[in-house]
Amino acid sequence: QVQLVESGGGLVQPGGSLRLSCVSSINIFSLNAMGWYRQPPGKERELVAVITRGDTTDYADSVKGRFTISRDNAKNTVYLQMNSVAPEDTAVYYCRGVNNYGAIYWGKGTLVTVSS
């Protein structure tokens, strides 16, 4: 069973920065892709950013230029660097992984609150 554990959430002021981490129980290089999703209060879960085994990336339009997804295969960790955050970034952020057979794994989520 694959386990994904997020950390780094918390309270941050508008315009500030935060870095989220997701540690996998298996080698993340064995997964086709890793991603970050978020669910704002009262809304559906949405894609934030994805990174493939080959390190190609894609972002939601709302975070392009502000957020950066990256990976450290040696540490089995995926990161989401969040810069210039705004109140609309407030959400529970979830880590997601997909293996070669289409199985999907989710973390339990970490709450990010952007407020002054």
N, C-alpha and C positions, 0 to 999 in steps of 0.2 A: 504494500500500500504506500503510495506516494503522499508525503505530507509537505505542505507549503506553509511557512510561518512568516507573517508580516510583522514589521516593527517600524518605529519612527514617527507614528502619528502623534498628534497633539494639537495644542493651540498655537497659532501663529498670527501675527498682525498683517493686515493688508500691505502688500509690497515686499513682504519678507520672503524667506526661503525655508525649505524643509526637504529632507531626503528620506525617502522610504526604502526599506530593504525587505527582500523576500528570500528566505533561505529554504532550499529544497533538501529533502531527505535522500535524494538520488542525484547523480551527476546530471546537471542541467543540459549538458551537451547531448544526452540521450533523448531529450525532448525536442520535437520539431520547432516549437515556438513557446515563448513566454510572453505574458502580457500583464498590463495593469488595467483594471476596470474600476469604475466608481459608481456609487448610488447616492445622489443627493437626497435630502429629505423630501418625501412625497413624490419622488420621481423613479423611473426605471433605471436599472443598471445599464451603463454605457461604456463603450470602449474609450480608453485614454491613450494607450500606447502599446505597441507590440514590437518584439524583437525575435527574429528567427535564429535557427541554428547557425546560419551563415552570416549573422549580424546585420541583416537588413532591418530597417526600422520603418514604422509608420505611426502617425499621430492623428488624433482628432483635431479638427480645425481650431477648436476652442483653446487648445493648449500649445499649438505650434509656435515655436520661438520662445516659449517659456519653460516647458518641461522637457527633460531628456531621459530616455530609457537607456540603460546599459547593463552589461553582465560581466561577471567575473567567474569564469568556469572553474578556476582553482578553488574558489570559495563556495561554489554552488549557489551563488547569490545573484539576484537581479535587483537593480536599483531604479528608483524614479526620483530624479532631481527636480524639485519644484521651485521655480524662481518667479518673482513678481506675482505672488499669489493674490487672489481677489476673493471677496466673500462668496461668489458663485462657485468657487472651487471646494467649498465645504461639502464633504461627503464621506461615506465609508469607502475606503479604497481596498480593492481585492486583488490578490495575485492569482494568476491563471496559467496553467501549463497544459500542453497537448502532446501526447506521445505519438509514435509512428503508426499506431493502430487506431487513432482517433479518440482515445480515452481522454477525458478532460478532468483536470484536478483544480480545486479551488482552495485558497486559504480562507481563514475565518474573517479576515478584514481588519483594518485599523482605521480609526476615526481621525479625520483631519478637520479642524475647525478654524476658519479664517475670520477673525473678528478683532476689533480694536477695544 
